[in-house]
Amino acid sequence: LDDLLGEGVSGRRVLVRADLNVPFDKNNPGVISDDGRARAVLPTLVALRDAGARVIVVSHLGRPKGAPDPKYTLAPVAARLGELLGAPVAFAADTVGDDAAAKVEALQDGQVLLLENLRFNAGETSKDDAERAAFAAQLASFADYYVDDAFGAVHRKHASVYDVPAVLPHYAGGLVLREVEVLKKVTESPEQPYVVVLGGSKVSDKLAVIKALLPKVDKLLVGGGMCFTFLKAQGHEVGKSLLEEDMVATCRDLLSEAQGRIVLPVDVVAATEFSADAGHVTVDASEIPADRLGLDIGPKSVALFAQAVGSAKTVFWNGPMGVFELAPFAAGTRGVAEAITKIDGFSVVGGGDSAAAVRTLGLDESAFGHISTGGGASLEYLEGKTLPGIEALEK
Ligand code: 3PG
């Protein structure tokens, strides 16, 4: 971005790919529950605006099926961006249609426009190279330059991430650069001991990263919904807890390969149903009643995990330890997160739900070394995969 600003962008149109895929409050449609991703891209937007560029922002939101779907409109995000920028952000009701074209045309120097959700267009996520390229050409026709500051989406081979930079002069935004720098350090030369904390609901989503990390880590602490498949693999009954039957054998293999380096919860908070009002008890992880489901790790597990992260020089954390959105099941995530803030070393929070947890639980963001905006993207980086968005920028 500094290179682009150095060239002078006054009066030029700059297409900024941002990741404005923010979570919304489940009880209040249209109300953003965590605007961290919008804040993260502000420095780039402000720098371009202050340099007199005409800024066209594009993003996805959720996973609509390639056609307009009001549930996934970016309109509330345009309003929030305007508040954060202290100036109105224009909003186009389509991405490359007549409204977008008219609003791009009307854009003045230093103004910001957000186009409607990229994924309302089948070309954005198409597996067909020609279809993606055709959509990318429409987007590119709006601008003179392209800036990618959507770290959370660099692992997607999508038109706005991979194909637009093939046809426009392209630059990395400050957020993308900072994220890559931190994750590179953690991947290539983590200071030892290196402890990884993984949570979230599914083992299958994290399998590749577990396999890639196992040889590198001193300890891999597993909480969240995915711990029950591991507990089952250890021979415990898990009641009505989340379970991926088809992953039990894989978990058994991982546990044996890890030779004690995978650490599982020793107690869990088990409830009668998935609800904040459900009756709940703390039980040993080996004694989950048949009619209950585990919704958080228990206090003994928090102490065990805190001790493990306490001796680490590098900690990477991805995924909540329990259903932190429901108050009775937030203590596990809070306890482990607080332990991470106290380490005498470098900590990275790997995006998505864990970053949202840090903010919604009111934890001190500055106490973490780095809070990534990328969930899947940071995991794929740690796996050592080539990320299409980074590859396209490097070309
Ligand atoms: C994310 O939330 O990880 C990014 O915004 C990417 O979203 P996606 O998984 O729907 O591509």
Boltz pocket constraint, residues with backbone or C-beta under 6 A from the ligand:
constraints:
  - pocket:
      binder: B
      contacts: [[A, 19], [A, 21], [A, 62], [A, 63], [A, 152], [A, 153], [A, 156], [A, 352], [A, 373], [A, 374], [A, 375], [A, 376], [A, 377]]
      max_distance: 6.0
